[in-house]
Amino acid sequence: MDQALDTFPRRLARHAAERPNHPATREKYLGIWQTWTWSEVAAEVRALACGLASIGFSRGDHLAIVGDNRPRLYWSMLAAQCVGGVPVPMYQDAPANEFIYVLKDAGVRYAIVEDQEQLDKHLEARAEVPALAHLVYDDPRGLRNYTGAGFEGVMSYDALIAAGRDYDKAHPGFFDGEVAKGRDSDVSIMLYTSGTTGKPKGVRQSHRAFITAAEGGIAFDRLGPDDSVLSYLPMAWVGDHLFSFAQWLAAGFTINCPESADTVRIDLREIGPTYYFAPPAIFENLRTQVMIRMEDAGALKRAIFHWAIGVAKRCGVAILDGKPVGFADRLAYAVGNVLVYGPLRNVLGMSRIRVAYTAGDAIGPDLFRYYRSIGINMKQLYGSTETCAYCCLQPDDAVRLDTVGIAAPNVEVKIAPDGEVLVRGPMLLAEYYNRPDATAESIDADGYFRTGDAGLFDPDGHLRIIDRAKDVGKLANGAMFAPNYIENKLKFSPHVKEAVAFGNGRGMVCAFVNIDIGSVGNWAERRGLPYSGYTDLAGKPEVIELVRQVVEEVNAEIAAEPALAASQIHRFLVLHKELDPDDDELTRTRKVRRGFIAEKYAVLVDALYGGRKVQHIETQVKFEDGRTGKVAADLRIEDAKVFAPGAARKAA
C-alpha cells in the first residue's frame, strides 16, 4: 500500500489536494441540504484535531463519539486519528448504564456528543466514570445553562474549533507532524461487539484492516468519487463504519446525512443514492409499506400492480442478470417498468442505485427476489465486527438467493471439521481491548478467525450460512436443531417482526412470535378488526390464526429439508409485548438474546412444553423516559400442523 495513502488522515489530505472542490459531505438541516467540499472537511478536521490537542487529547487516547449520523461526528473520528487517538463510537439509543460499561472498559476521558440528550447521559455516567473529564457537544439547543458546578469540562463544538485554530497558529508544525507519525498498523477505531451472549468486547481495528476491506469492496463493485451514499445506520455499527467512513475516504464519494431518523425515507428520495446499504428489516419494512398502500389503492391500480409484479417474478431476475428471456416477457417487463417498477424505485429512493447491499441477518428469498425482480441490484455480504464486515461478496453475474457469495478479494474462507466458518486475511482485528484471552481464543494457530457461524460451500464455492455454531444443537432424538434458521424463516413473513425458537435437548421445537404491528395492524383494519395497541392486537384470535398460517407455511418449507425436517414448530405463542433492546431482550443491533429471553420468560417456555393452553404472564418494561411499568396478559398457546419429511411441498 502506498505510504501516502495508508492511513485515513493521509487519505483525507490526498482528496483535499487533488479534488478540493468535490463534495465530500452533505447534511440536511432545517429542510436544506448543506455541502462541504474535501478542502473544507480537511480544514475542519485540522482545527478539530488541534482543538482536541489543546484540551490534552494525545496519541493513544480514546474518544467516545455518540449521536445520530452527523458530519461533525464523522469528522471527529478523523480528528482523533490525526493525532494518534482512537475513536470509540457508541450506540446513540443506549441508556446511560450501557454507556457506563463502555466508558469504563475503554478508559474514556474525552467524548464528543451530538446534543443535550447524549450530554445528559454522559453527565449521569460521570458518577461512576470520574475519569470522563472533557465533554464536547455539537447541538447547543437546551444547553444555555450548562455551566458552573457539575458541568466542568463541558464545552461546545464551536468553542473547541476556535481553540483548535488558535492552537494551530501557536504550534504551526504540530498537526502535520502528528499525521506524519501515523502508521497503517495503528489502531484506527474501536467498535464494540453486540454482546449477544455476554458483555460487549472492544474490537480494535487498524487503518490497514479497514482500508483493505474498503478498497476490496470498491474494486469489486466499481465504486468511485461520483457515487453517493446515504449515511443513516448507527455509527457504532461496523457496517456503517465500512460504508460511510472507510469506503468514503478510500473512494472519495459523497456521504449524505439525513435530517433525522424520521426523515430518512424522504431524504433517500431526494438524494437518490447510487450505493445503498440496509439490513433486511428495513427492506422488509419498505416493501410492507408499499403493499399497504397498494391495498388501499383503486381496483385498476391494484390490478396493474399485481400484474406487473407477476411479470417481474417470472422474468425480472433473469433480465437483471443478463440471461436469455423471451421477447414476450421482455416486452411485458418493459411495460411493467414504465407503469410500475420505475415509479416504485423512484418512490423508494432507489432509482439511481447501482448496488444495494444487505447484511446483518438472513434475508428471505422472496424479499431478495422481489427487489432484484424490479430492477434493483440487491446483493448480500457477509462479515462481522472482527473482520471489518468483509468476508464474502456476491458478484453481479452470480447472485444467489440462499448464499452470501464468494470469498472477498484478499480473504481466505474455509470450513472447519465441525462446520464452523473460518476466515483469514488483512481485515482481521488487531485484538480485543484488554482481552488477550479472547483474542487468543478467536484466532487459531494458522491465523484463521473463528467466526462462530456454521456454514457450508455449494458446488460453485458460494458460502451458505446455516446458523451460529454455538446455537446449533440437537433435539432429544438426535436431529439437528438450528434456531436462527427457524427464526429467520418465520421473519421472512411481513407479519412477523421477531421470533425465538426453543428445542435444544427437547423432544420438539416451540417458538415465541412477535407480530409486526404495522403489517398486522393494516391487515386487521382492512377486516374491520378494532384494537387498542400491540397487546390487544397480538391476543386477537384472528391474529393468532394468521400467525398459525405463517408457522405452518414455515413447517412445510422446513420439512422439505431432510437434515432439518425434525425441527418443525409444534407449538407457538404470540408474545404480549415487542422484544426490545431497552428491556435487554435484543442487542442494539437487534439480535435476539436467546438465553436471556429463555430465562426471563421461563414460565412461558414451561407452558409450551407442559402442554398448557393458556398462560398468564406479567412483564416489567422500561419506557423511553426511564420509567418502568408492567404489561400483563393471558397468552394462548397453539398447536401447529407438522408435515412428513419430503411430502411437505405437496401438502403445503
C-alpha positions in Angstrom: 0.0 0.0 0.0 1.2 3.5 -0.9 2.5 5.1 2.3 0.9 8.3 1.3 -2.5 6.6 1.5 -2.0 4.1 4.3 -4.0 5.9 7.0 -7.3 7.7 6.9 -5.9 11.1 7.7 -3.5 10.8 4.8 -6.4 9.7 2.5 -8.2 12.9 3.6 -5.2 15.0 2.7 -4.9 13.4 -0.7 -8.6 14.1 -1.5 -8.3 17.7 -0.3 -5.2 18.2 -2.5 -6.4 16.5 -5.7 -10.1 17.2 -5.6 -10.6 20.2 -3.3 -13.9 21.4 -4.6 -15.6 18.0 -4.9 -18.5 17.5 -2.4 -17.4 15.2 0.4 -20.2 15.5 3.0 -23.7 16.7 2.9 -26.3 17.2 5.6 -29.9 18.2 5.6 -30.6 20.9 8.1 -33.9 22.7 8.5 -35.0 21.2 5.2 -32.0 22.4 3.2 -29.0 20.4 2.1 -25.7 21.8 3.3 -22.5 20.7 1.4 -18.8 20.6 2.5 -16.1 20.0 -0.1 -13.0 17.9 0.6 -10.9 21.0 1.2 -13.5 22.3 3.7 -13.6 19.0 5.5 -9.8 18.8 5.7 -9.7 22.3 7.2 -12.4 21.5 9.8 -10.7 18.2 10.8 -7.4 20.1 11.2 -9.0 22.6 13.5 -10.8 19.9 15.4 -7.7 17.8 15.9 -5.8 20.8 17.2 -8.7 21.6 19.4 -8.6 18.1 21.0 -4.8 18.6 21.5 -5.5 21.9 23.2 -7.5 20.1 25.9 -4.9 17.4 26.4 -6.0 14.7 24.0 -3.0 12.8 22.7 -1.7 9.7 21.0 -3.3 6.5 22.3 -6.3 8.3 24.0 -9.8 7.1 23.4 -12.5 9.5 22.1 -16.2 8.5 22.7 -18.5 9.6 19.9 -22.2 9.4 20.3 -25.1 10.7 18.2 -27.1 10.3 15.0 -25.2 10.4 11.7 -23.8 13.9 11.7 -20.9 15.3 9.6 -19.2 16.7 12.7 -19.2 13.3 14.3 -17.6 11.6 11.3 -15.0 14.4 11.2 -14.4 13.8 14.9 -13.3 10.3 14.1 -10.8 11.7 11.7 -9.6 14.3 14.1 -8.9 11.8 16.7 -7.0 9.6 14.2 -4.9 12.6 13.1 -3.3 13.0 16.5 -3.0 9.2 17.0 -6.1 8.8 19.1 -8.8 6.1 18.8 -12.4 6.9 18.2 -14.9 4.8 20.1 -18.4 5.3 18.7 -21.3 4.2 20.8 -25.0 3.5 20.1 -27.0 6.7 20.4 -30.1 4.9 21.7 -28.3 3.1 24.5 -29.2 4.2 28.1 -26.6 5.7 30.4 -25.9 2.4 32.2 -24.8 0.8 28.8 -22.6 3.9 28.2 -21.0 3.4 31.6 -19.8 -0.1 30.8 -18.1 1.0 27.5 -16.7 4.2 29.0 -15.2 2.3 31.9 -13.9 -0.6 29.7 -12.3 1.8 27.2 -10.9 4.2 29.9 -12.5 7.1 28.1 -11.6 10.6 29.2 -12.9 12.6 26.2 -16.3 12.5 24.5 -17.9 14.4 21.6 -21.7 14.0 21.6 -24.5 15.3 19.4 -26.9 17.1 21.7 -28.5 17.6 25.1 -29.8 14.0 25.4 -26.4 12.5 24.8 -24.7 15.0 27.1 -27.1 14.3 29.9 -26.3 10.6 29.7 -22.6 11.3 29.9 -23.0 13.7 32.8 -25.0 10.9 34.6 -22.3 8.4 33.8 -19.7 10.7 35.5 -20.8 9.4 38.9 -19.3 6.0 38.0 -16.7 7.2 35.5 -14.9 10.1 37.2 -12.2 9.9 34.6 -14.6 11.3 32.0 -13.2 14.9 32.2 -14.0 16.5 28.8 -17.4 16.6 27.2 -17.9 18.4 23.8 -21.4 18.9 22.4 -22.4 19.7 18.8 -26.1 20.9 19.0 -26.3 23.7 21.6 -30.1 23.7 21.9 -31.2 23.4 25.6 -27.7 23.8 26.9 -27.5 27.5 27.7 -27.3 27.0 31.4 -24.9 24.0 31.4 -22.2 26.0 33.1 -20.6 26.2 36.6 -20.5 23.4 39.2 -21.4 20.0 37.9 -20.5 21.0 34.3 -16.8 21.1 34.5 -15.1 20.2 31.2 -18.3 20.8 29.2 -17.7 22.9 26.0 -19.3 23.4 22.7 -18.0 22.1 19.4 -17.7 25.6 18.1 -15.5 26.6 21.1 -13.3 23.5 20.5 -12.9 24.5 16.9 -11.9 28.1 17.9 -9.4 26.8 20.4 -8.0 24.5 17.7 -7.4 27.3 15.3 -5.6 29.2 18.0 -3.6 26.1 18.9 -2.7 25.5 15.2 -1.4 29.1 14.9 0.7 28.7 18.1 2.1 25.3 17.0 2.4 25.6 13.2 4.1 22.2 12.7 2.1 20.2 15.2 -0.8 18.9 13.0 1.3 17.8 10.0 3.8 16.2 12.3 1.2 14.2 14.1 -0.3 13.0 10.8 3.1 12.0 9.6 3.7 9.8 12.7 0.7 7.6 11.8 1.3 4.1 10.6 -1.0 1.7 8.8 -0.7 -0.7 11.8 -2.0 1.9 14.2 -5.5 1.3 15.7 -7.9 3.4 13.7 -11.2 2.5 15.5 -12.5 0.5 18.4 -16.0 -0.9 17.8 -17.8 -2.9 20.5 -19.5 -6.2 19.7 -23.2 -6.5 20.2 -22.9 -8.6 23.4 -25.4 -11.3 22.3 -24.1 -13.8 24.9 -22.2 -11.6 27.3 -20.6 -8.2 27.9 -19.5 -6.5 24.7 -15.9 -6.6 23.7 -13.9 -3.7 22.2 -12.7 -4.7 18.8 -9.6 -2.8 17.8 -9.1 -2.5 14.0 -6.1 -0.9 12.3 -6.0 1.5 9.4 -4.6 -1.3 7.2 -7.6 -3.6 8.0 -10.3 -1.2 7.2 -8.5 0.3 4.1 -8.1 -3.2 2.8 -11.7 -4.0 3.3 -12.8 -0.7 1.8 -10.6 -1.0 -1.3 -11.6 -4.6 -1.9 -15.3 -3.7 -1.9 -14.7 -0.6 -4.1 -12.8 -2.6 -6.7 -15.4 -5.4 -6.6 -18.4 -3.1 -7.2 -16.5 -0.5 -9.3 -17.2 2.4 -6.9 -15.7 5.8 -7.4 -15.8 9.5 -6.5 -19.1 10.1 -8.3 -21.0 7.7 -6.2 -23.3 8.9 -3.4 -24.3 7.2 -0.1 -27.0 7.9 2.5 -25.4 7.5 5.9 -28.2 6.7 8.4 -27.3 3.5 10.2 -25.8 3.6 13.7 -22.2 5.0 13.6 -21.2 2.4 16.2 -22.1 -0.4 13.8 -19.3 -1.9 11.7 -21.4 -1.8 8.5 -21.8 2.0 8.8 -18.1 2.4 9.5 -17.2 0.4 6.4 -19.6 2.1 4.0 -19.8 5.7 5.4 -16.3 6.1 6.7 -13.7 3.7 5.3 -15.1 3.5 1.7 -15.9 7.2 1.8 -12.2 8.0 2.4 -10.9 5.3 0.1 -13.1 6.1 -2.9 -13.8 9.8 -2.3 -17.5 9.6 -2.9 -20.1 11.8 -1.1 -21.8 10.8 2.1 -25.2 12.3 2.9 -26.5 12.6 6.4 -30.3 12.8 6.8 -32.0 15.5 8.9 -33.3 12.9 11.4 -34.3 9.3 11.7 -37.9 10.3 10.9 -36.9 11.8 7.5 -34.7 9.0 6.2 -37.3 7.9 3.5 -37.9 11.4 2.3 -34.1 12.2 2.3 -33.4 9.0 0.5 -35.7 10.0 -2.4 -34.2 13.5 -2.5 -30.6 12.2 -2.6 -31.2 9.2 -4.9 -28.0 7.5 -3.8 -26.1 5.2 -6.2 -24.9 2.9 -3.5 -27.1 1.8 -0.6 -27.0 -0.5 2.4 -29.7 -1.6 4.8 -30.4 -4.6 7.0 -33.2 -7.0 5.8 -35.7 -5.5 8.3 -35.5 -2.1 6.5 -36.0 -3.7 3.1 -38.9 -5.7 4.5 -40.5 -2.6 6.0 -40.2 -0.7 2.8 -41.9 -3.5 0.9 -44.6 -3.8 3.6 -45.4 -0.1 3.3 -45.7 -0.4 -0.5 -48.1 -3.3 -0.2 -50.2 -1.5 2.4 -50.5 1.5 0.1 -51.5 -0.8 -2.8 -54.2 -2.5 -0.7 -55.7 1.0 -0.2 -55.4 1.9 -4.0 -58.2 1.7 -6.5 -59.1 -1.6 -8.3 -57.5 -0.7 -11.6 -54.2 0.4 -9.9 -54.1 -2.8 -7.8 -54.7 -4.9 -10.9 -51.9 -3.3 -12.9 -49.6 -3.5 -9.9 -50.2 -7.2 -9.3 -49.9 -8.0 -13.0 -46.6 -6.2 -13.2 -45.2 -7.9 -10.0 -46.3 -11.2 -11.5 -44.3 -10.4 -14.7 -41.3 -9.3 -12.5 -41.4 -12.6 -10.5 -41.4 -14.6 -13.8 -38.5 -12.9 -15.6 -37.2 -9.8 -13.7 -34.3 -11.5 -12.0 -33.2 -13.1 -15.3 -33.3 -9.8 -17.1 -31.2 -8.1 -14.3 -28.7 -11.0 -14.5 -28.5 -10.7 -18.3 -29.8 -14.1 -19.0 -31.9 -15.1 -22.1 -35.6 -14.1 -21.8 -38.3 -14.5 -24.5 -39.5 -11.5 -26.5 -43.0 -11.5 -25.0 -41.6 -11.5 -21.4 -39.1 -8.7 -22.3 -41.9 -6.6 -23.8 -44.2 -7.2 -20.8 -41.4 -6.3 -18.4 -40.6 -3.1 -20.4 -44.3 -2.1 -20.0 -44.2 -3.0 -16.3 -41.0 -0.9 -15.9 -42.8 2.2 -17.3 -46.0 1.7 -15.3 -44.8 0.1 -12.0 -41.1 -0.7 -11.5 -39.7 2.7 -12.4 -42.2 4.7 -10.4 -41.8 2.2 -7.5 -38.0 2.5 -7.5 -38.4 6.3 -7.5 -40.8 6.2 -4.5 -38.3 4.0 -2.7 -35.5 6.4 -3.5 -33.7 3.7 -5.4 -34.0 4.9 -9.0 -30.2 5.6 -9.3 -28.9 2.7 -7.3 -26.2 0.5 -8.9 -25.6 -1.6 -5.9 -27.7 -2.2 -2.8 -26.3 -4.4 -0.1 -28.0 -6.1 2.8 -26.3 -8.0 5.7 -26.5 -8.4 9.5 -29.2 -11.0 9.3 -30.6 -13.6 6.8 -32.9 -12.1 4.2 -35.9 -14.1 2.9 -35.5 -15.5 -0.6 -38.9 -13.9 -1.6 -37.9 -10.5 -0.4 -34.5 -10.8 -2.1 -36.1 -11.9 -5.3 -38.7 -9.1 -5.1 -36.1 -6.3 -5.1 -34.0 -7.9 -7.8 -37.0 -8.5 -9.9 -38.0 -4.8 -10.0 -34.5 -3.9 -11.2 -32.6 -3.2 -8.0 -29.2 -4.8 -7.9 -29.5 -6.1 -4.4 -26.7 -8.3 -3.1 -25.7 -9.9 0.3 -22.4 -9.6 2.0 -21.0 -11.5 5.0 -18.7 -10.2 7.7 -18.5 -9.2 11.3 -17.0 -6.5 13.5 -13.9 -8.6 13.8 -13.5 -8.8 10.0 -14.4 -5.2 9.1 -17.8 -6.5 7.8 -15.7 -8.0 5.0 -15.6 -11.8 4.3 -17.8 -12.7 1.3 -19.3 -10.7 -1.5 -21.7 -11.6 -4.3 -20.5 -10.9 -7.9 -23.0 -9.2 -10.2 -23.2 -12.2 -12.5 -23.6 -14.8 -9.8 -26.0 -13.5 -7.2 -27.8 -16.4 -5.4 -30.7 -16.1 -3.0 -29.5 -18.7 -0.5 -25.8 -17.9 -0.2 -23.6 -14.9 0.9 -21.3 -15.2 -2.1 -17.7 -16.0 -2.6 -14.6 -15.0 -0.6 -13.9 -11.3 -0.9 -10.6 -10.1 -2.5 -7.7 -10.8 -0.2 -9.8 -13.1 2.1 -9.5 -16.8 2.6 -12.6 -18.7 3.8 -12.7 -22.4 4.8 -15.0 -24.7 6.8 -13.6 -26.4 9.9 -14.3 -30.1 10.5 -17.0 -29.2 13.0 -18.7 -26.9 10.4 -17.6 -23.6 11.7 -16.7 -20.9 9.1 -13.1 -19.7 9.4 -11.6 -16.7 7.7 -8.1 -15.2 7.3 -6.8 -12.0 5.8 -5.5 -8.5 6.4 -9.0 -7.3 7.5 -8.9 -9.2 10.8 -9.0 -7.5 14.2 -5.7 -6.4 15.8 -7.1 -7.5 19.2 -9.9 -7.4 21.7 -9.2 -4.5 24.0 -7.7 -5.7 27.3 -8.8 -9.2 26.5 -5.8 -11.2 25.4 -7.6 -14.4 26.4 -10.5 -13.7 24.0 -8.1 -12.6 21.2 -6.2 -15.9 21.5 -9.4 -17.9 21.5 -10.7 -16.2 18.4 -7.8 -16.9 16.1 -6.4 -20.4 15.5 -2.7 -21.5 15.1 -3.0 -20.9 11.3 -4.2 -17.3 11.7 -7.9 -18.1 10.9 -10.6 -16.2 12.8 -13.3 -18.3 14.2 -16.5 -16.6 13.1 -18.8 -18.6 15.3 -21.0 -19.3 12.3 -21.9 -22.7 10.9 -21.8 -22.9 7.2 -21.1 -24.9 4.0 -20.0 -24.3 0.5 -22.2 -25.1 -2.5 -20.6 -26.8 -5.5 -19.6 -23.5 -7.0 -17.8 -22.2 -3.9 -20.6 -19.9 -2.6 -20.9 -19.8 1.1 -24.2 -20.7 2.8 -24.6 -19.7 6.5 -26.8 -22.1 8.5 -26.7 -20.6 12.0 -24.5 -19.5 14.8 -22.3 -22.5 15.6 -22.8 -22.2 19.3 -26.6 -22.2 18.7 -26.7 -25.3 16.6 -27.8 -28.2 18.9 -29.8 -31.4 18.8 -33.3 -32.4 19.6 -33.8 -35.3 22.0 -33.9 -37.7 19.1 -30.5 -36.5 17.9 -31.8 -34.5 14.9 -30.0 -31.2 14.2 -31.6 -28.0 15.7 -30.7 -24.7 14.2 -32.8 -22.0 16.0 -31.6 -19.0 14.0 -32.5 -20.8 10.7 -36.1 -21.4 12.0 -36.4 -17.8 13.4 -35.3 -16.3 10.1 -37.8 -18.5 8.2 -40.6 -17.0 10.4 -39.3 -13.5 10.0 -39.4 -13.8 6.2 -43.1 -13.2 6.6 -44.1 -9.5 6.7 -46.4 -10.3 9.6 -43.6 -11.5 11.9 -41.1 -9.0 13.4 -39.2 -11.2 15.7 -39.2 -14.9 16.7 -37.4 -17.1 19.2 -37.2 -20.8 18.8 -36.5 -23.4 21.5 -35.7 -27.1 21.2 -32.2 -27.9 22.1 -32.3 -31.2 24.1 -36.0 -31.3 24.0 -38.5 -33.6 22.1 -39.9 -30.9 19.8 -39.4 -27.3 18.7 -41.6 -24.5 20.1 -41.5 -20.7 19.4 -42.3 -17.2 20.6 -43.5 -14.9 17.9 -43.6 -11.0 17.8 -46.1 -9.7 15.2 -45.2 -6.7 13.1 -47.8 -4.2 14.2 -47.6 -2.2 11.0 -48.3 -5.1 8.7 -50.7 -6.9 11.0 -52.4 -3.7 12.0 -53.2 -2.9 8.4 -54.4 -6.4 7.9 -56.7 -6.0 10.9 -58.0 -2.6 9.8 -58.9 -3.9 6.3 -61.0 -6.5 8.0 -62.7 -4.2 10.4 -60.9 -5.7 13.4 -60.5 -3.0 16.1 -57.6 -3.0 18.5 -56.2 -0.6 21.1 -52.5 -1.4 20.9 -49.9 -4.1 20.5 -51.0 -6.3 23.4 -54.7 -6.2 22.3 -53.9 -6.9 18.7 -51.5 -9.8 19.5 -54.1 -11.5 21.5 -56.9 -11.4 18.9 -58.0 -15.0 17.8 -57.9 -13.8 14.2 -54.3 -12.7 14.5 -53.3 -15.9 16.2 -54.8 -17.8 13.4 -52.9 -15.6 10.9 -49.6 -16.4 12.7 -50.6 -20.1 12.7 -50.7 -19.9 8.9 -47.2 -18.4 8.8 -45.9 -21.1 11.2 -47.4 -23.9 9.1 -46.0 -22.5 5.9 -42.6 -22.4 7.5 -43.1 -26.0 8.7 -43.8 -27.0 5.1 -40.5 -25.5 4.0 -38.5 -27.0 6.8 -40.0 -30.4 6.2 -38.5 -30.3 2.7 -35.0 -30.0 4.1 -34.0 -33.6 5.0 -31.5 -32.6 7.7 -33.8 -30.2 9.4 -37.3 -31.8 8.9 -37.5 -32.7 12.6 -37.2 -29.1 13.5 -40.7 -28.2 12.5 -42.5 -26.0 15.1 -45.1 -28.0 17.1 -46.3 -25.3 19.5 -46.2 -21.5 19.5 -47.5 -18.4 21.2 -47.7 -14.7 20.2 -45.9 -12.6 22.8 -47.8 -9.9 24.6 -45.1 -7.3 24.1 -42.5 -6.5 21.5 -39.0 -7.6 22.3 -36.9 -4.5 23.0 -33.2 -3.6 23.4 -34.2 -1.4 26.3 -35.5 -4.5 28.1 -32.3 -6.4 27.3 -34.1 -8.9 25.1 -32.3 -7.7 22.0 -28.9 -6.3 21.4 -28.5 -2.7 20.0 -28.1 -4.4 16.5 -31.5 -6.2 17.2 -30.0 -9.6 17.6 -32.1 -11.9 19.8 -30.5 -12.7 23.2 -32.0 -16.1 23.3 -30.6 -17.3 26.6 -31.8 -14.2 28.4 -35.2 -14.5 26.9 -35.5 -18.2 27.9 -34.7 -17.2 31.5 -36.9 -14.1 31.6 -39.9 -16.0 30.1 -39.2 -19.4 31.7 -42.9 -19.6 32.7 -43.9 -19.4 29.1 -41.3 -21.9 27.9 -42.5 -24.3 30.6 -46.1 -23.8 29.4 -45.2 -24.5 25.8 -43.6 -27.8 26.7 -46.0 -28.6 29.5 -49.0 -28.9 27.2 -50.8 -25.8 28.6 -53.4 -24.0 26.5 -53.3 -20.6 28.4 -50.6 -19.0 30.5 -50.8 -15.8 32.5 -47.7 -13.5 32.3 -46.7 -10.2 33.9 -43.7 -8.4 32.4 -41.8 -5.3 33.6 -41.0 -2.9 30.8 -38.9 0.2 30.5 -40.2 3.4 28.9 -38.1 5.9 27.0 -38.3 8.4 29.8 -36.8 6.0 32.2 -40.0 5.0 34.0 -41.0 1.3 34.4 -44.3 -0.4 34.2 -45.9 -3.8 33.7 -47.7 -5.5 30.9 -49.9 -8.4 31.7 -51.8 -10.9 29.6 -53.3 -14.4 29.3 -51.4 -15.9 26.4 -53.0 -18.6 24.2 -50.7 -21.4 23.3 -51.4 -23.1 20.0 -50.5 -26.3 18.2 -49.3 -26.2 14.6 -49.6 -28.7 11.9 -46.4 -30.6 11.0 -45.6 -32.4 7.8 -44.0 -35.7 6.9 -40.4 -35.2 5.6 -40.2 -34.8 1.9 -44.0 -34.7 1.4 -44.3 -31.1 2.8 -44.2 -29.2 -0.5 -47.0 -31.2 -1.9 -49.0 -31.0 1.4 -48.5 -27.2 1.6 
